[in-house]
Amino acid sequence: KNFAPRIGLAWDPTGSGKTSIRAGGGVFYDQINAGSFVFALLSSPPFSVVGNIRGRGIAQFPDAFFTQQQILAGTPNIEGFQYHAKQPTVYKYSSDIQRQITPNTSVDVGFSGTRGVHLQRVVIMNSGVSTLVNGRLFIPCSSAACTSANFIDPAFGRIRPRLTDVVSTYYALRVT
C-alpha cells in the first residue's frame, strides 16, 4: 500500500561539464507506531486513573488509601486516537542549477519544496479555563498543577486525542 517512488535526473545542457541542471522528487511515509495506540489504551480508563490530592485536604500517610478515600479520588485521563488514522505522507522535490566559474569555484542556485499531509498532532481538549489578563488570553495553570476543578470539564483530567489532520508546506531558495 505504501508505494513510495523517487525520481531524479541530472543534465549538462552545454556538454562542457561546467553546467549541471538537477531535479528530483519523492514520496515518503511516516509510520504510525504501535506505541501510540498502546499508550492511548493503557493511559485511559479503566487501566489508568490519576489520583490528585492537591486542594482536597491533607492525606494522612501511611494508611490514607484505606482511611481517606474521599480525598484520594482520581480523575480519568483520556488518550484517544483517531478512528481511521491516515498514513502521514511527505512529498519532497528540488531542482538546482550549478555552474563552475573557476576550477575551484562554483555557484549553485536551487529550490526545495516539501508538502506534508495527514501529519499527527495531539489536541488538548480539557485545558484549564482561560481568562483575559491585560488584554491577552491566559490559562492560569497546566494539568500538572491544576486540580480537576480548574478544567473545562471537571469530571475528567487530561483529554488528548491524537489526530492525523495536519498539513505542512515548506519552500526554500538555496544559493551557494
C-alpha atoms as a printed R data frame, in Angstrom:
    type eleno elety resid chain resno       x      y       z
1   ATOM     1    CA   LYS     A     1   0.000  0.000   0.000
2   ATOM     2    CA   ASN     A     2   2.849  2.422   0.735
3   ATOM     3    CA   PHE     A     3   4.238  2.863  -2.772
4   ATOM     4    CA   ALA     A     4   6.997  5.466  -2.363
5   ATOM     5    CA   PRO     A     5   8.547  6.324  -5.726
6   ATOM     6    CA   ARG     A     6  11.581  8.558  -6.130
7   ATOM     7    CA   ILE     A     7  12.918 10.062  -9.295
8   ATOM     8    CA   GLY     A     8  15.911 12.204 -10.120
9   ATOM     9    CA   LEU     A     9  17.742 13.485 -13.140
10  ATOM    10    CA   ALA     A    10  20.909 15.375 -13.941
11  ATOM    11    CA   TRP     A    11  21.709 17.065 -17.252
12  ATOM    12    CA   ASP     A    12  24.622 19.005 -18.668
13  ATOM    13    CA   PRO     A    13  22.997 21.300 -21.246
14  ATOM    14    CA   THR     A    14  26.302 22.517 -22.733
15  ATOM    15    CA   GLY     A    15  28.211 19.239 -22.731
16  ATOM    16    CA   SER     A    16  31.254 21.029 -21.289
17  ATOM    17    CA   GLY     A    17  30.966 19.598 -17.788
18  ATOM    18    CA   LYS     A    18  30.755 23.084 -16.298
19  ATOM    19    CA   THR     A    19  26.969 23.402 -16.003
20  ATOM    20    CA   SER     A    20  24.612 20.960 -14.375
21  ATOM    21    CA   ILE     A    21  20.845 21.018 -14.014
22  ATOM    22    CA   ARG     A    22  19.448 18.624 -11.427
23  ATOM    23    CA   ALA     A    23  15.919 17.829 -10.304
24  ATOM    24    CA   GLY     A    24  14.360 15.206  -8.105
25  ATOM    25    CA   GLY     A    25  11.364 14.290  -6.062
26  ATOM    26    CA   GLY     A    26   9.856 11.559  -3.995
27  ATOM    27    CA   VAL     A    27   7.093 10.377  -1.731
28  ATOM    28    CA   PHE     A    28   7.968  9.491   1.873
29  ATOM    29    CA   TYR     A    29   5.837  7.901   4.590
30  ATOM    30    CA   ASP     A    30   5.982  8.187   8.346
31  ATOM    31    CA   GLN     A    31   4.966  5.165  10.357
32  ATOM    32    CA   ILE     A    32   2.256  5.274  12.984
33  ATOM    33    CA   ASN     A    33   3.963  3.119  15.567
34  ATOM    34    CA   ALA     A    34   2.114  0.704  17.781
35  ATOM    35    CA   GLY     A    35   3.389  2.621  20.802
36  ATOM    36    CA   SER     A    36   0.917  5.443  20.162
37  ATOM    37    CA   PHE     A    37  -2.008  3.022  20.256
38  ATOM    38    CA   VAL     A    38  -0.687  1.166  23.313
39  ATOM    39    CA   PHE     A    39  -0.096  4.430  25.203
40  ATOM    40    CA   ALA     A    40  -3.587  5.669  24.311
41  ATOM    41    CA   LEU     A    41  -5.122  2.405  25.529
42  ATOM    42    CA   LEU     A    42  -3.129  2.000  28.740
43  ATOM    43    CA   SER     A    43  -3.389  5.677  29.746
44  ATOM    44    CA   SER     A    44  -7.188  5.709  29.628
45  ATOM    45    CA   PRO     A    45  -9.853  4.210  31.904
46  ATOM    46    CA   PRO     A    46 -10.225  1.546  33.162
47  ATOM    47    CA   PHE     A    47  -6.463  0.923  33.049
48  ATOM    48    CA   SER     A    48  -5.348  4.281  34.428
49  ATOM    49    CA   VAL     A    49  -6.844  6.902  36.729
50  ATOM    50    CA   VAL     A    50  -4.667  9.731  38.014
51  ATOM    51    CA   GLY     A    51  -5.045 10.494  41.707
52  ATOM    52    CA   ASN     A    52  -4.608 14.084  42.787
53  ATOM    53    CA   ILE     A    53  -4.824 15.213  46.409
54  ATOM    54    CA   ARG     A    54  -3.979 18.911  45.870
55  ATOM    55    CA   GLY     A    55  -6.782 21.129  47.100
56  ATOM    56    CA   ARG     A    56  -8.677 18.196  48.596
57  ATOM    57    CA   GLY     A    57  -7.183 18.060  52.061
58  ATOM    58    CA   ILE     A    58  -4.122 16.589  53.678
59  ATOM    59    CA   ALA     A    59  -3.519 12.888  53.273
60  ATOM    60    CA   GLN     A    60  -2.565 11.043  56.459
61  ATOM    61    CA   PHE     A    61   0.051  8.530  55.386
62  ATOM    62    CA   PRO     A    62   0.809  5.607  55.562
63  ATOM    63    CA   ASP     A    63  -2.797  4.406  55.708
64  ATOM    64    CA   ALA     A    64  -4.534  7.189  53.679
65  ATOM    65    CA   PHE     A    65  -5.583  4.743  50.992
66  ATOM    66    CA   PHE     A    66  -7.736  2.868  53.486
67  ATOM    67    CA   THR     A    67  -8.920  5.708  55.722
68  ATOM    68    CA   GLN     A    68  -9.267  8.755  53.423
69  ATOM    69    CA   GLN     A    69 -10.703  7.537  50.135
70  ATOM    70    CA   GLN     A    70 -12.724 10.727  49.657
71  ATOM    71    CA   ILE     A    71  -9.614 12.916  49.189
72  ATOM    72    CA   LEU     A    72  -7.698 10.381  47.123
73  ATOM    73    CA   ALA     A    73 -10.300 10.152  44.388
74  ATOM    74    CA   GLY     A    74  -8.862 10.321  40.904
75  ATOM    75    CA   THR     A    75  -9.998 11.758  37.626
76  ATOM    76    CA   PRO     A    76  -9.758  9.769  34.413
77  ATOM    77    CA   ASN     A    77  -7.397 10.928  31.685
78  ATOM    78    CA   ILE     A    78  -8.369 10.052  28.141
79  ATOM    79    CA   GLU     A    79  -5.690  9.486  25.500
80  ATOM    80    CA   GLY     A    80  -7.634  8.775  22.323
81  ATOM    81    CA   PHE     A    81  -6.645  8.074  18.750
82  ATOM    82    CA   GLN     A    82  -8.402  8.915  15.510
83  ATOM    83    CA   TYR     A    83 -10.594  6.005  14.387
84  ATOM    84    CA   HIS     A    84  -9.430  5.910  10.756
85  ATOM    85    CA   ALA     A    85  -5.957  7.377  11.100
86  ATOM    86    CA   LYS     A    86  -4.397  8.358   7.784
87  ATOM    87    CA   GLN     A    87  -0.828  7.494   6.844
88  ATOM    88    CA   PRO     A    88   1.406 10.565   7.363
89  ATOM    89    CA   THR     A    89   2.913 11.376   3.960
90  ATOM    90    CA   VAL     A    90   5.576 13.850   2.824
91  ATOM    91    CA   TYR     A    91   6.210 14.901  -0.776
92  ATOM    92    CA   LYS     A    92   9.730 16.291  -1.344
93  ATOM    93    CA   TYR     A    93  11.071 17.886  -4.506
94  ATOM    94    CA   SER     A    94  14.031 20.008  -5.518
95  ATOM    95    CA   SER     A    95  15.826 21.488  -8.503
96  ATOM    96    CA   ASP     A    96  19.288 23.021  -8.872
97  ATOM    97    CA   ILE     A    97  21.387 24.797 -11.452
98  ATOM    98    CA   GLN     A    98  25.123 24.589 -10.835
99  ATOM    99    CA   ARG     A    99  27.812 26.376 -12.832
100 ATOM   100    CA   GLN     A   100  31.579 26.162 -12.480
101 ATOM   101    CA   ILE     A   101  33.065 29.684 -12.523
102 ATOM   102    CA   THR     A   102  36.759 28.872 -11.969
103 ATOM   103    CA   PRO     A   103  38.459 25.499 -11.476
104 ATOM   104    CA   ASN     A   104  37.948 25.858  -7.675
105 ATOM   105    CA   THR     A   105  34.679 27.842  -7.559
106 ATOM   106    CA   SER     A   106  31.131 27.042  -8.493
107 ATOM   107    CA   VAL     A   107  27.756 28.712  -7.993
108 ATOM   108    CA   ASP     A   108  24.643 26.723  -7.144
109 ATOM   109    CA   VAL     A   109  21.093 28.064  -7.146
110 ATOM   110    CA   GLY     A   110  18.372 25.682  -6.050
111 ATOM   111    CA   PHE     A   111  14.799 25.341  -4.945
112 ATOM   112    CA   SER     A   112  13.453 22.852  -2.398
113 ATOM   113    CA   GLY     A   113   9.879 22.141  -1.519
114 ATOM   114    CA   THR     A   114   8.156 19.860   0.934
115 ATOM   115    CA   ARG     A   115   4.463 19.169   1.402
116 ATOM   116    CA   GLY     A   116   3.261 17.069   4.334
117 ATOM   117    CA   VAL     A   117  -0.266 15.686   4.635
118 ATOM   118    CA   HIS     A   118  -2.019 13.652   7.334
119 ATOM   119    CA   LEU     A   119   0.630 14.583   9.904
120 ATOM   120    CA   GLN     A   120  -0.057 13.736  13.534
121 ATOM   121    CA   ARG     A   121  -0.977 16.188  16.272
122 ATOM   122    CA   VAL     A   122  -2.201 15.983  19.842
123 ATOM   123    CA   VAL     A   123  -5.227 18.107  20.783
124 ATOM   124    CA   ILE     A   124  -5.531 19.430  24.344
125 ATOM   125    CA   MET     A   125  -9.304 19.286  24.812
126 ATOM   126    CA   ASN     A   126  -9.745 19.740  28.559
127 ATOM   127    CA   SER     A   127  -7.354 22.528  29.448
128 ATOM   128    CA   GLY     A   128  -7.629 24.977  32.293
129 ATOM   129    CA   VAL     A   129 -10.308 27.629  31.989
130 ATOM   130    CA   SER     A   130  -8.866 30.686  30.237
131 ATOM   131    CA   THR     A   131  -9.221 34.250  31.467
132 ATOM   132    CA   LEU     A   132  -8.390 37.631  29.949
133 ATOM   133    CA   VAL     A   133  -5.340 39.254  31.607
134 ATOM   134    CA   ASN     A   134  -4.075 42.591  30.295
135 ATOM   135    CA   GLY     A   135  -5.906 42.049  27.019
136 ATOM   136    CA   ARG     A   136  -4.364 38.593  26.433
137 ATOM   137    CA   LEU     A   137  -5.866 35.150  26.825
138 ATOM   138    CA   PHE     A   138  -4.228 33.373  29.766
139 ATOM   139    CA   ILE     A   139  -4.593 29.806  31.065
140 ATOM   140    CA   PRO     A   140  -3.618 30.088  34.731
141 ATOM   141    CA   CYS     A   141  -2.412 26.532  35.274
142 ATOM   142    CA   SER     A   142  -1.423 23.394  33.411
143 ATOM   143    CA   SER     A   143  -2.911 19.962  34.019
144 ATOM   144    CA   ALA     A   144   0.027 19.023  36.258
145 ATOM   145    CA   ALA     A   145  -0.548 21.998  38.562
146 ATOM   146    CA   CYS     A   146  -4.350 22.208  38.492
147 ATOM   147    CA   THR     A   147  -6.994 20.340  40.328
148 ATOM   148    CA   SER     A   148  -9.759 18.958  38.159
149 ATOM   149    CA   ALA     A   149 -11.993 21.843  39.289
150 ATOM   150    CA   ASN     A   150  -9.920 24.172  37.083
151 ATOM   151    CA   PHE     A   151 -10.617 22.173  33.913
152 ATOM   152    CA   ILE     A   152 -13.344 22.931  31.402
153 ATOM   153    CA   ASP     A   153 -14.948 19.601  32.354
154 ATOM   154    CA   PRO     A   154 -14.024 18.880  35.993
155 ATOM   155    CA   ALA     A   155 -15.234 15.260  35.757
156 ATOM   156    CA   PHE     A   156 -12.152 14.455  33.654
157 ATOM   157    CA   GLY     A   157  -8.451 15.163  33.814
158 ATOM   158    CA   ARG     A   158  -6.397 15.463  30.660
159 ATOM   159    CA   ILE     A   159  -8.164 14.668  27.367
160 ATOM   160    CA   ARG     A   160  -5.671 14.418  24.482
161 ATOM   161    CA   PRO     A   161  -6.795 12.664  21.319
162 ATOM   162    CA   ARG     A   162  -4.280 12.139  18.529
163 ATOM   163    CA   LEU     A   163  -5.404 13.177  15.050
164 ATOM   164    CA   THR     A   164  -3.860 12.902  11.591
165 ATOM   165    CA   ASP     A   165  -5.260 16.085  10.063
166 ATOM   166    CA   VAL     A   166  -2.242 18.400   9.884
167 ATOM   167    CA   VAL     A   167  -0.711 19.678   6.642
168 ATOM   168    CA   SER     A   168   2.615 21.447   6.203
169 ATOM   169    CA   THR     A   169   4.326 23.335   3.404
170 ATOM   170    CA   TYR     A   170   7.970 24.369   3.125
171 ATOM   171    CA   TYR     A   171   9.758 26.206   0.311
172 ATOM   172    CA   ALA     A   172  13.399 27.264   0.184
173 ATOM   173    CA   LEU     A   173  15.657 29.076  -2.227
174 ATOM   174    CA   ARG     A   174  19.291 27.965  -1.846
175 ATOM   175    CA   VAL     A   175  22.229 29.948  -3.139
176 ATOM   176    CA   THR     A   176  25.777 28.756  -2.545
